[in-house]
Each structure stands twice: as C-alpha cells, then as structure tokens.
Amino acid sequence: MKKIKKKKSASQALPAFLIGWTHGEPPPPGYLAAWFDQHYGGPLQIRFLSSSGHHHFEAVHTNWKAQVQLAPAAQVVEQWQGQLQWDHRHLAQLMVPSKAQADRQDEVLHLARVARGLTLLMEGTAYDVATGTYLNPSDWKDRDLAVFQIEDHVQVEQQEQIEQMRRWWHTRGLTKFGLDDIELFQSLGLSERTIKPMLQGVALQLMAYGKNPKIGEHVPFGEHGEQVEVVRHRTDPRYGVPLAFREIRIA
C-alpha cells in the first residue's frame, strides 16, 4: 500500500524573515501601508487573514504577497528566542509562498521591503532566516532595495576543510526562492577569483528557471556560454536548520 506523504502546513514552514522588538504593541497594518506607499510608491493593500484581530495579514502589492504574523504562538516565539539568543520580547514572522516561480525575484524583493518597513517602524531587529543575517534599522541604509541586487538576498560563503584539502563554497538564501542552495568544492591553492561571481551567475539562472535542476543537468551562466553540471543532492544541518544543497562542478 502506497504511503501518502503529508504536506507541510504553513506553521511548519520556515519563515523568510523574523522581526524582533521589545517595547509596546506592533504598529497597526495601516502604518505599514502608509510607510510602504511613501517609500516605494505603493499601493500596499492589507488583507486580513483572521477575523479575530489585525495580527495576521497579507501585505499585497500588484501580484506579490508577503504574509505577516505579528503574534505567533508562544512556543514558536520561545523556540526562536532560544535559537537566536536575542533579548527581544516580541516576534513577528514574514512568510512567502514556498513554490518556486519565475518572477520570484520580485516577490522576494517585495518581502524584503515589507521586512525593512516593519524593522524601522518597530525599532527592532530583522533576521534573514535563509542567510543567517541580522539587520538593525541602521543596516537597511545600505540595502535601500530600490532594485533587485542578488547580494541583498543570497550570500556566498566559504569554509576551509583542511582534512580533505579543499575549500567548500556555497550559497545561503536560495530557499527564499523555493530553491535548494548550491555548493562547490575546490582544492586548496587554486584561484578563488571567479568562484563567487560564478555561483551568483548560476543562482540567477536557477531563479530564472524557477525550479531545481536535476542530477546530471547542465546549467549555463555568464556571458560566454560557460556551464556547470549538477552532480549531487544532499541535506546539511550545520546552520541549525536542515539546508538542501545541489553540488555543482564546472562542465
């Protein structure tokens, strides 16, 4: 008898951003809409998802939606407070649809704009779950989010693995786009100059595809017809949450 796989509920899915703040009630959603319209032209529409209050809503601009939960369950707040080790008493979650799609860049940019607005209005701290980045109100000045810049949403990191005499390069942040992160292993001593732009180029191509590549599939990047091959898929828990990776090699 074939087992039926259970789908993750929205409450089980990882949020894209967390906003922590200490003092007072969160601003009414109308304040967020007014701020967004002033800074990004708007209009931002607020669609309430609960009949019992204004803490759970969608912030909608054109076709893009960011789901905001200003009052998660107590156990959710406690879990993240323990993991992030910050002193904020209150927590908001920002979710984005989990399904990858070709226009996901615009949706993630919209989500980041909403996160920026809430951080400034609450005078709190934002945490980008996918990249592990903390953003205080002053940090958003360098991320004005006028246009989509991949460095604002996807990080490229590296770690030396001395035992294997290699360097591990990988992205963090593609999960916001409904995609697995990508990784590359390089022998120590080789030139590193082209690795970061190559990973960024492959990431942009996968965003354009709107889907994860299969094992054995070739992915083009850059301006000269370069390609990488996807050779493996694995899950790594080292960042506190299980992250899925697609290993690539230059074809």
C-alpha positions, 0 to 999 in steps of 0.5 A: 500500500502506497504511503501518502506523504503529508504536506507541510502546513504553513506553521511548519514552514520556515519563515523568510524573515523574523522581526524582533522588538521589545517595547509596546504593541506592533504598529497597526497594518495601516502604518505599514501601508502608509510607510510602504506607499511613501517609500516605494510608491505603493499601493500596499493593500492589507488583507486580513487573514483572521477575523479575530484581530489585525495580527495576521495579514497579507501585505499585497502589492500588484501580484506579490504577497508577503504574509505577516504574523505579528503574534505567533504562538508562544512556543514558536516565539520561545523556540526562536528566542532560544535559537537566536539568543536575542533579548527581544520580547516580541516576534513577528514572522514574514512568510512567502509562498514556498513554490518556486516561480519565475518572477520570484525575484520580485516577490522576494524583493517585495518581502524584503521591503515589507521586512525593512518597513516593519524593522524601522517602524518597530525599532527592532531587529530583522533576521534573514532566516535563509542567510543567517543575517541580522539587520538593525534599522541602521543596516537597511541604509545600505540595502535601500532595495530600490532594485533587485541586487542578488547580494541583498538576498543570497550570500556566498560563503566559504569554509576551509576543510583542511582534512580533505584539502579543499575549500567548500563554497556555497550559497545561503538564501536560495530557499527564499526562492523555493530553491535548494542552495548550491555548493562547490568544492575546490582544492586548496591553492587554486584561484578563488577569483571567479568562484563567487561571481560564478555561483551568483551567475548560476543562482540567477539562472536557477531563479530564472528557471524557477525550479531545481535542476536535476542530477546530471543537468547542465546549467549555463551562466555568464556571458560566454556560454560557460556551464556547470553540471549538477552532480549531487543532492544532499541535506546539511544541518550545520546552520541549525536548520536542515539546508538542501544543497545541489553540488555543482562542478564546472562542465 
